[in-house]
Structures are given as structure tokens and as C-alpha cells.
Amino acid sequence: MSKTNTRLLLGAAILAVIFVLGVVMPLFAPEDPRIWNTQPRNLKPSVDHLLGTTNLGQDTFWLLAWSTRNSLIIGFLVAIAATVIGVLAGMTAGFVGGVVDRVLTLLMDVFIVVPSLPILILLASMLQGKASIYLISGILIIFNWPWPARQSRSMALSMREREFVNTAWFSGEQGWKIIIREIFPFITAWAFANLINTVLVAIGAESSLAVIGLSSLQESTLGTMIYWALQHQALLGRRWWWIGAPVVTIVVMFIGLFLFSTGLSERSAERRGR
Amino acid sequence: MRFAVFLLSRLLTYVIVVWIGMTAVFLVPRLMPTDPVSAMLGRVMSQGAFMEPAQVEAIRASLTASFGLEGTLWEQYLGFMRRVFITFDFGPSLAMFPTPVSQLIGRALPWSLGLLLASTLIAWVLGNTIGLLAGYHRLRAYSKFLEGFAVLVYPIPYYILALIMIILFGYVWGILPTNFSMSPMLKPWTLDYVWAAIYNSILPALSIVIVNFGWWFLSMKALSSTLAEEEYVDFAKLKGVGEGRIMSRYVAQNAILPQITMLALVLGGVFNGALITEILFSYPGVGSLIYSAVLQADYNLLMGTISLSILAVSTATFVVDLIYPFIDPRIRYR
């Protein structure tokens, strides 16, 4: 077994655990874990409360599951939309060329460089914690489509010159059919690896806003969980479970996503015969 | 001639980047459903003590000006752009009235620049040097161990690593300060002052260095290990060129170019991460200034710091982009 496959497998295994926590577990939550004072406060981990309870009277484990779910929703929403928009824009730029290419490339360059966090902070501070996770996802999409767009543009440029595309072209195949039948299989493998990487970026961006209390305060994400723990002096009170649970989950989730995404892109590179 | 074309195209991108960024800053407050002036004024009033009606009117006028709500939309836009690019005057800070915003920024900026430049440079040099060695010796045990380490730390966001460091160094072991605190009695640029500044900056800098190191190490190792398999490297070995010379003259020079391009691309991300790191450590830079502006509804300060951030990151990226062709003779002025 090659090194690539161990990366891929390890990443997949970690992600499977995260998915059980974030997708399956919230279905079994005994009550809405966001509500305060439903449990005794500041309990240590026990059989009843696997990760103890918070200073606000929430069960840490169920809250963690709920937060993981919301972080995953944001991550995948942004990643799917950004990848679809990016691949479409990049392919259009690469295949159409000319003025369309110039304009799209300029837009990509601009949105890669414009620092997103200051603009996000400005927006979030105007909304004062009332931004929904969907609004935040929408804004993150604006800042995340250029990366896949840039890559698929250069892929389209190199693909345009390949033999099999020319063959299809000269045998009278329609343009869009060429794109779907001949080009897409090449792009999908790469696009999937990029999608996983964008999940990581999006969750990271949302939590960076949330840690300083600028994301949605009604909802609970891994970042807002850290925010409330910091606000209620979980560090000074040495309540490691409360602050540690989301921190460890984010670290594990990010390592899993990273391993999975690099494993995927290396495998697709091997398949292309590099 | 080709240089002129190159410069012009980069300059155009730069101008458009800054223009789009500033237009976004201009538009965001006006797309909000509520009237920002009344909302902010309400928050200021509810926090502060009693204010004279004249003072309230002064603040209202200043707020209206900061939001650019005087005159027609076009006039407002021009006025905003004039303030950003020519005068850089965002009025007085509302929370620290009547200190001008530009003065507060001027005080915070050196701290941010120092932290960001030092930690980015250290990480870049360390990551590339060690990455080069590890890529060249890709089969040795230390190379594999370092790669494992880099893979584990690189995906962690700065602020999460910063939190972990605060927990470990500040609370569990208790050996380094978790909050930036320098005695105001210290005179600038005495030995004690410099020492205190460095001592207080170790943790925030370390959290940025470690994550960045992972990134530069991984990409440099990937680049140099493919280059080390090239035939010209084998030829140099057979010719009897020393290992150090092969690494520095044959491998490093070719591998360093993409690393410089990447530096231009990731600068914005590094800046984003540093903002949050500053806030977590209460480091006295622009990040903490933005945070206090948000908490205290100091709108003038918020507009000033946000505009400055966008301007600074775009300019830095532009400068790195311009340096590139001077290092790579193959793509000069394209």
C-alpha cells in the first residue's frame, strides 16, 4: 500500500468519526442542547454527562455534537457552492478565452487578494450577532470561488490542446457534450479534493469570526462554543472539558480534512500517470 | 517596454483590488436594514454617562460623516474615497473621544507590522531551509518525522493553536504571559523595553510561526524532492560538486520561485490569522484595535482600521508580486 493511500484512509477514518459526532449524534440529543440551565452546572465528565456540563447548564457532549453539525453544514454549503461556481467560471474562462477570459481572470485575482476577514468583521459587527449561518455561508462563498476557478481555468487551457479533445471536436461533437463527456471526468477528481479543502477553509473562517463573538450567537458552532467558554472564564476556572472539547474537535476535524483532501489529490495525480 | 507592460498590468490589478475592497467597505453599512447612525448612537448613549445635547449632535454629525451619509450617493462615495486615499482622516475615535482615529492606528500599526513581518519571515526562512534539507534527504528518518509533524500542525488555524498555547504555556505550565502587559513606566527603546516587548510577543509570534512553518516546509519539501531527482542534479553529483553547493545553487534556486509567488498569495490569509491571534493575546496591534472598535461600537475607528487593513494587505501583495520577476530571469517582465 502506498503512502498516499494511508493518508487517504487515515483522513477518511477521522472524518467518519467526525460525521458520526456531527451528523448521527444530534438526532439522539435528549433535548435542544443550546438551551441554558437544562442541566446542573460545571459537572465533571461522568456516565450521564460524557464530557461534563458547561457553566451555562448545558451538556457539553450534546452541545459539541450540535455545534459540529452546524460547522459541517457551513463547511459543505460553502464548499459545494464555491466549487460549482468556481469550476464553471474557470472552464468558461479557459474555453471561451478572449475578453471573457480576461475579465474572469481579473475577478479571480482580485477576490483572491482582497482580505476577507476585515470585510466579514465589518458586516458581522453591523448585524450584531444576528447573522444567520446561511448568510455567513453566502458571504464566504463570494470569497472562496476564485481558488477552484483559477485551477480549472489552467486545466481547461491545457485540456483544450489535448489530442482526444481535438478528436472529439473534429468528429463533430457539440461543444457542451465535449465538456461534459471528455473534460469533466478529469476535473471531478481534482474538484472533489478541492471541495474537501474548501470545507476546511470555510469552517476555519466561520470559527475565526465566532471565536471573537461575531458569528451567529443564536446558533451554536464549534467557534461560538469556544467563544462562550472564553466569555465565562473556562480557562481561569480550569474547566478544560468545556473549552477543550471544541478545540480538540476542530483540530482533529481539520487534520482529517487535510489528510483526506491531499490523499485524494495525490491519488488522482497518480491515476493521471504522473 | 516589456517591463512597462508588466508593471501596468500588475498596477491595474492592484488598483482594482483596492477599489473593490473600499467599495465593499463603503457599501456594507448602507445595505443594512437598520439606520446605522441611530443604532450606533443608541449603543453609545446606553454605554456612556450623561451627554450634553450639543455633544450628542456633534457625535451624530461625526457618525453621519463616517458612514458617508451626507449629500447624494455619488458625493458620499467620492467623499469616502477622498478620506481613504488622500487625507486618511476618519475623524475622532468615539470611545476614546477626542483622540483622532489616525493617531490610534499610528500607535498600533508598528506592533502589528513587527509581529507579522517577524513571524512570517522566520517561518518562511525556517520552513524553506528545513524543507530543502528534508526534500534533499527525503529517505532519511528525520525528513519523514518532520513531514508528519508539519502535516499535523499545518491545517490547524492560528487562533486554535494560539488557544492551545495559551492553555499549555499560560495555565498548565504557567511559564509565559498569556496577555500582553507592558508596564507604561518603561521608556521606549531602552533594553528593558525591548526585552519586555519580545517576552510578551513570544507566544503570539510562535503560534503564527508554527502554522506557517508547516505550510512552507511541506511545499518546499515537495518541490525540492522532485528537483533532487532531476538529471542535472545527478550530473552535478557525478562531476563531484559538494552537497551544500548542489542544494543551494542547483536545487534551492529553482525551488524558491514558486515559494515567493505563494508568499504573495497567502499574505492575506496570514494577516487574517494574525488579527484573531492579536485579539486572543490582547496584543496591542491593529487586530485588537478592530476588536475594541467592534465592542465599543466605535464606528469611526472601525472604518479606519478596516480600510487600512485592506489597503495594507493589497499593497504588500502587490509589492511581493513586483519583486518576483527580478528573482526569476526566465519570466522577467511577462
Contacts between the chains, C-beta under 8 A, distances in Angstrom:
chain1	res1	chain2	res2	distance
A	106	B	13	6.6
A	106	B	16	6.6
A	109	B	13	5.3
A	109	B	17	7.7
A	110	B	13	6.8
A	110	B	16	5.5
A	110	B	17	4.9
A	110	B	20	5.6
A	112	B	265	6.6
A	112	B	268	7.7
A	113	B	13	7.7
A	113	B	17	4.8
A	113	B	268	6.2
A	113	B	313	7.4
A	113	B	314	5.9
A	113	B	317	5.2
A	114	B	17	5.7
A	114	B	20	6.1
A	114	B	21	4.7
A	114	B	24	7.5
A	114	B	268	7.5
A	114	B	310	6.7
A	114	B	314	7.1
A	115	B	21	7.5
A	115	B	268	4.4
A	115	B	271	5.8
A	115	B	272	6.1
A	115	B	309	6.1
A	115	B	310	5.7
A	115	B	313	4.3
A	115	B	314	7.7
A	116	B	268	7.6
A	116	B	272	6.9
A	117	B	271	7.7
A	117	B	272	3.9
A	117	B	275	5.9
A	117	B	276	7.8
A	118	B	25	8.0
A	118	B	275	7.6
A	118	B	290	7.3
A	118	B	305	7.8
A	118	B	306	4.5
A	118	B	309	4.2
A	118	B	310	5.8
A	119	B	21	7.3
A	119	B	24	5.3
A	119	B	25	6.9
A	119	B	28	7.0
A	119	B	306	7.3
A	119	B	310	7.5
A	121	B	275	7.9
A	121	B	290	6.2
A	121	B	294	6.6
A	121	B	306	6.9
A	122	B	25	6.4
A	122	B	28	5.3
A	122	B	29	7.7
A	122	B	302	6.7
A	122	B	306	5.1
A	123	B	28	5.2
A	125	B	294	4.4
A	125	B	302	6.5
A	126	B	28	6.4
A	126	B	29	5.9
A	126	B	32	4.9
A	126	B	36	6.6
A	127	B	32	7.2
A	200	B	155	6.3
A	204	B	157	4.7
A	205	B	272	8.0
A	207	B	157	7.0
A	207	B	159	7.9
A	207	B	160	7.7
A	208	B	157	6.4
A	208	B	159	5.8
A	208	B	272	7.0
A	208	B	273	7.6
A	208	B	276	4.9
A	211	B	159	5.6
A	211	B	163	8.0
A	211	B	276	6.5
A	211	B	280	7.5
A	212	B	276	6.6
A	212	B	279	5.5
A	212	B	291	6.1
A	212	B	294	7.9
A	214	B	294	7.0
A	226	B	163	7.0
A	235	B	166	7.1
A	235	B	167	6.7
A	235	B	170	7.9
A	235	B	171	5.8
A	238	B	171	7.0
A	240	B	167	7.6
A	243	B	163	7.5
A	243	B	167	7.3
A	244	B	167	7.8
A	247	B	160	6.0
A	247	B	163	5.7
A	247	B	164	6.5
A	247	B	167	7.9
A	250	B	156	7.8
A	250	B	157	7.4
A	250	B	160	5.4
A	251	B	156	5.5
A	251	B	160	6.3
A	251	B	164	7.7
A	254	B	155	4.1
A	254	B	156	5.8
A	254	B	157	7.2
A	254	B	160	8.0
A	255	B	151	7.6
A	255	B	152	5.9
A	255	B	155	5.6
A	255	B	156	7.6
A	257	B	155	6.9
A	258	B	151	7.1
A	258	B	154	7.0
A	258	B	155	3.7
A	259	B	151	7.0
A	262	B	151	8.0
